[in-house]
Amino acid sequence: MATEKREFKSADGHILAARLDLPDGPLRGCAIFAHCFTCTKDFIAARRIAANLSRLGIAVLRFDFTGLGASEGEFANTSFRSNVDDLVSAADHLRETFEAPVLLIGHSLGGAAVLAAAHDIPEVRGVVTIGAPADTEHVLRMFGEDIADIERNGEAEVSLGGRKFRIGKDFLDVARKTNLLDRLPKLKASLLIMHSPLDEVVGIDNAERIFLAARHPKSYVSLDHADHLLTKVEDAEFAAQVIAGWAPRFLPADEPQGEKPIENIRVSETRESKFQNIVQAGAHRFFADEPVSVGGADTGPSPYDLLGAALGACTAMTLRIYADFKKLPLGAVTVDVSHAKVHAKDCMECTDQERAHGGKIDRFERHISVDGEVAPELADKLEEIADKCPVHKTLTGGAKVVTVVERSGARA
């Protein structure tokens, strides 16, 4: 994905810092991500969710609330209401400069904020909460004995997650007056609630209260074993994949080639991990990666996995074409493909000329199985037909690879 730095004004006139993560291909829709209380737009869950949605053609705006991260303003002067206003301002900015958001995603207090803001953003069709409290007063429990100082002095410094923040009395007053659950039945968007049963910051009972208060369509997904901040990469990735699977129901069909078809396979680095790449093949998008054992994140098949898959798929398709043409009652075909580099002299299937070449060669072993009985004479014929698979011919016949480097840095 490509990322644009953006700025927009809050309702109070402060400049808020944002990033717009753009898809590599035509736009299908736009989303806004609201981070947790005292977090920023760049925490791990926000980045991973944006990456997964962008590869589906969804642009994601993530921004720092007033007084946090790179945004202007004093955090002590903010409140839950100002967070909601910041979200509405973000939606206004997108509507005026890009495209109105159809999806809102919020983590922790950001989840409560998107539930409230959805009523003021008419284009929104889907809302996602991650570890969200069912009432904003829940956050006040984090302040402990500091609440008395805030009440007495108008504001006070509190320690949250190892960092110091100044909290104003207006934050307390607004939190106490806000009732999210009363407004939930009026939510016109579909709702996806995600929460960890092990969340020690915002208990799982909050997810239950939100779910019971909301009307259908609504869904709940348990983030098993995750902590509140989704600090483990696998937990953040799981949440991102679930949202990516749920969100397309609100979007037009994925047509990444657009009006100008991409004639080639396009592979682009995501820079989310060392080897992760997005593969775009027609209307299909998926990750390619390497196993963790060699430094990858194992988010997709490796290059040799893809090569083996190409051989296996081509083999199965070729056999099906033959069976249909000959009107043979052939059961479902399964092809297992393994790959290894072996010394040419040890290759029993190789010709004398190939073994004499020396060095190592790539050896693909293909096992074909068919549901039901297969007569011996048909088995021999299937082996012959499998060798006629176009990918098989490419691998065994040799191919020429021509490389062209775009020196201008521009992509065709």
Order of alpha helices (4+ residues) and beta strands (2+ residues): beta-beta-beta-alpha-beta-alpha-beta-alpha-beta-alpha-beta-beta-alpha-alpha-beta-alpha-beta-alpha-beta-beta-beta-alpha-beta-alpha-beta-alpha-alpha
